[in-house]
Amino acid sequence: MRTGSHVLGATVPLAVLLAALVGGCSGGSPRVARTPSPADDGLNTSDCVAPQNASAGGGSWQEVACEDPAAVAEVIQVDGVGGGVAGAMAEPDCPEGTDHALRGTDFGLLQQKVTWSFVCARNLKPPHPGDPGEGGGPGIVEGDCVRVTEGLANVEEVPCDGQPKATHRVTIIIQAICPPGNDASFAIGRAQFGDPLSQKVACAEKL
């Protein structure tokens, strides 16, 4: 029996909003219609979600039946990140094709314990901003394009084919020095617990 409440919140790159979801996932395979119940323990893969307001880019989201016309995205991965400072500071680690990275907040009995999870989801229908080169999604992936200002003062993900015009394409994301042939590099997310060796780096070639 569930003893607390489950809130989904949207997050955006480099930020976490506890009342919103972050991202979206794919829907090519058959989906099992599932009606949420008050006794539900939380979201699972193949569940569907919808924003509680008109915009799918932020605000609170909720679980809905996949055949519901309001359904926007299908869950493709759920990661529990626990509670405490570590859970609050965690960042999503979603698979390729994720359009939305959603942060779930669970309030325990009498709100004495709070735990977090990340829900990775893909839109049921195009567009899929999380696909490489499409200019969106919860984070930068290999194949994405960015617009870089002089001196790497600002790095903005943009569509590879569109406006504003991209200046670089990401070739690889690693935790090391970029290999030869790349013209720029920039940090992705945060280093884990301040460990510089855990810092992810995007290597990019100039277009």
Sequence and secondary structure as in RCSB ss.txt:
>XXXX:A:sequence
MRTGSHVLGATVPLAVLLAALVGGCSGGSPRVARTPSPADDGLNTSDCVAPQNASAGGGSWQEVACEDPAAVAEV
IQVDGVGGGVAGAMAEPDCPEGTDHALRGTDFGLLQQKVTWSFVCARNLKPPHPGDPGEGGGPGIVEGDCVRVTE
GLANVEEVPCDGQPKATHRVTIIIQAICPPGNDASFAIGRAQFGDPLSQKVACAEKL
>XXXX:A:secstr
   SEEEEEE BTTB  TTSB B     S        TT  S  TT EEEESSS TTSSEEEEE TTSTT  EEE
EEEEEEEEHHHHHH      TT SEEEEEEEE GGG  EEEEEEEEEESSS  TTSTTSS SSS  TT EEEE G
GGS EEEE SSSSS   EEEEEEESS   TT  EEEEES  GGG GGG EEEEEEE 
